[in-house]
């Protein structure tokens, strides 16, 4: 059976991505309910086949295998935290009123006296911020494109390996009528 991730908006599947690991829900009911809350699945029936993929866990919660044949495991307190709706990142927690630092009595008496708060400097800051925002969006788009290319490239390699295996099987059985990839027209 092919494993799929049960997290909403996640299309991860073991069929197309062998680098991901898929993890069952924990037996502890408190931890299991925390998983359900985090993946935003309130009324959800968990079966033995229900899995969450490794991309939703922070690296500290993943235990890498000691041998190449081993499986990636989770720490006992692992909880899925990274999702598409939080852009696969953890935001710093908001400080409560009691944890915040003292505010300056006078807003113009900032720690850095070289800070210029004139309207023209604020306009420049806004322009720089807009430029940076555009650059971030462009980089996000490039990252998305690279992910798509990587996924497509891995699938193409799998298809080529499958074709090569079929060619070897047909050669062993004496068949001459074998389909080759257009880039590889010869047997040698």
C-alpha positions as CSV (number, residue, x, y, z in Angstrom):
1,X,0.0,0.0,0.0
2,X,1.3,3.4,-0.9
3,X,1.6,5.8,2.0
4,X,0.0,9.3,1.7
5,X,0.2,12.2,4.1
6,X,-3.2,13.0,5.8
7,X,-2.4,16.7,6.4
8,X,-4.7,19.1,4.5
9,X,-3.0,20.8,1.5
10,X,-0.2,18.2,1.6
11,X,0.1,15.9,-1.5
12,X,3.1,14.0,-0.3
13,X,3.1,10.3,-1.4
14,X,5.7,7.6,-1.0
15,X,5.1,6.7,-4.6
16,X,6.7,9.9,-5.9
17,X,9.1,10.9,-3.1
18,X,11.3,8.2,-1.5
19,X,13.2,10.8,0.6
20,X,10.2,11.5,2.8
21,X,9.3,9.2,5.7
22,X,5.7,8.6,6.9
23,X,4.8,8.4,10.5
24,X,1.8,6.8,12.3
25,X,-0.1,8.7,15.0
26,X,1.1,8.2,18.5
27,X,-0.6,5.8,20.9
28,X,-0.7,8.4,23.7
29,X,-4.1,10.1,23.5
30,X,-2.9,13.5,24.7
31,X,-0.1,13.5,22.1
32,X,-2.5,12.2,19.4
33,X,-5.0,14.9,20.1
34,X,-2.2,17.5,19.8
35,X,-1.4,16.1,16.4
36,X,-5.0,16.4,15.3
37,X,-5.2,20.0,16.5
38,X,-2.0,20.9,14.8
39,X,-2.9,19.3,11.5
40,X,-6.4,20.9,11.7
41,X,-8.3,17.7,11.7
42,X,-10.8,17.9,14.6
43,X,-13.4,15.2,13.6
44,X,-11.0,12.7,12.0
45,X,-10.9,9.0,12.3
46,X,-7.4,7.6,12.6
47,X,-6.7,4.2,11.1
48,X,-3.4,2.1,11.1
49,X,-2.8,3.5,7.6
50,X,-3.2,7.2,8.6
51,X,0.2,8.8,8.3
52,X,1.9,12.3,8.5
53,X,5.0,12.9,6.4
54,X,8.3,14.0,7.7
55,X,8.1,17.4,6.1
56,X,5.7,18.5,8.9
57,X,8.3,17.9,11.7
58,X,11.2,20.1,12.7
59,X,14.6,18.4,12.3
60,X,15.0,18.1,16.1
61,X,12.1,15.7,16.2
62,X,13.4,13.4,13.5
63,X,15.9,10.6,14.4
64,X,17.9,9.6,11.3
65,X,18.6,5.9,10.7
66,X,22.0,4.5,11.7
67,X,22.2,2.2,8.7
68,X,21.2,2.8,5.0
69,X,18.4,0.2,5.4
70,X,17.1,1.8,8.6
71,X,14.0,3.9,8.9
72,X,13.7,7.5,10.1
73,X,11.9,7.7,13.4
74,X,10.4,10.4,15.6
75,X,11.3,11.5,19.1
76,X,8.8,10.6,21.8
77,X,7.5,14.2,22.1
78,X,7.4,14.9,18.3
79,X,4.5,17.0,17.1
80,X,3.9,18.1,13.5
81,X,4.5,21.9,13.4
82,X,5.4,22.8,9.8
83,X,2.5,23.3,7.3
84,X,1.6,25.1,4.2
85,X,-0.5,27.5,6.1
86,X,2.5,28.6,8.2
87,X,4.8,28.5,5.2
88,X,6.7,25.6,6.8
89,X,8.2,27.7,9.5
90,X,7.8,28.3,13.2
91,X,7.1,31.9,14.3
92,X,8.6,33.2,17.5
93,X,5.9,33.2,20.2
94,X,4.4,36.5,21.1
95,X,5.6,37.9,24.4
96,X,3.0,38.6,27.0
97,X,2.5,42.0,28.5
98,X,4.6,41.0,31.5
99,X,7.5,39.7,29.4
100,X,7.9,42.7,27.2
101,X,10.6,45.2,27.8
102,X,10.2,48.8,29.0
103,X,9.0,51.3,26.5
104,X,10.9,54.6,26.2
105,X,9.1,57.5,27.9
106,X,9.6,59.7,24.9
107,X,9.1,58.1,21.5
108,X,11.8,60.4,20.0
109,X,14.4,59.2,22.4
110,X,15.3,55.9,20.7
111,X,18.3,53.8,21.5
112,X,19.9,54.7,18.2
113,X,20.2,58.5,17.9
114,X,21.2,58.2,14.2
115,X,17.7,57.1,13.3
116,X,16.0,59.6,11.1
117,X,12.2,59.7,11.3
118,X,11.5,62.4,8.8
119,X,8.8,61.8,6.2
120,X,11.4,61.6,3.4
121,X,13.4,58.9,5.2
122,X,10.2,57.0,5.9
123,X,9.3,57.1,2.2
124,X,12.8,55.7,1.3
125,X,12.3,53.0,3.9
126,X,8.9,52.1,2.4
127,X,10.4,51.9,-1.1
128,X,13.2,49.7,0.1
129,X,10.7,47.5,1.9
130,X,8.6,47.2,-1.3
131,X,11.7,46.3,-3.3
132,X,12.6,43.6,-0.7
133,X,9.1,42.2,-0.8
134,X,9.2,41.9,-4.6
135,X,12.6,40.2,-4.3
136,X,11.3,37.8,-1.7
137,X,8.3,36.9,-3.9
138,X,10.6,36.4,-6.9
139,X,12.8,34.1,-4.8
140,X,9.7,32.1,-3.6
141,X,8.7,31.6,-7.1
142,X,12.2,30.4,-8.1
143,X,12.2,28.0,-5.2
144,X,8.8,26.7,-6.2
145,X,10.1,26.2,-9.8
146,X,13.2,24.4,-8.5
147,X,11.0,22.1,-6.4
148,X,8.8,21.3,-9.4
149,X,11.9,20.6,-11.5
150,X,13.4,18.4,-8.8
151,X,10.2,16.3,-8.5
152,X,9.9,16.0,-12.3
153,X,13.6,15.0,-12.6
154,X,13.3,12.3,-9.9
155,X,10.2,10.9,-11.7
156,X,12.1,10.9,-15.0
157,X,15.0,9.0,-13.5
158,X,12.6,6.4,-12.1
159,X,11.0,5.9,-15.5
160,X,14.4,5.5,-17.1
161,X,15.4,2.9,-14.6
162,X,12.2,1.0,-15.1
163,X,12.8,1.1,-18.9
164,X,16.3,-0.2,-18.4
165,X,15.1,-3.1,-16.2
166,X,12.6,-4.0,-18.9
167,X,15.3,-3.9,-21.5
168,X,17.5,-6.3,-19.5
169,X,14.6,-8.6,-19.0
170,X,13.7,-8.7,-22.7
171,X,17.4,-9.2,-23.7
172,X,17.6,-12.2,-21.3
173,X,14.5,-13.7,-23.0
174,X,15.9,-13.1,-26.5
175,X,13.5,-10.3,-27.6
176,X,14.9,-7.8,-30.1
177,X,11.8,-5.6,-30.1
178,X,12.6,-3.3,-27.1
179,X,11.5,0.3,-26.6
180,X,14.4,2.7,-25.9
181,X,14.3,6.2,-24.7
182,X,14.7,8.7,-27.6
183,X,18.0,9.9,-26.2
184,X,19.5,6.3,-26.1
185,X,18.9,4.8,-29.6
186,X,21.6,2.1,-29.3
187,X,22.0,-0.9,-27.1
188,X,25.7,-0.2,-26.4
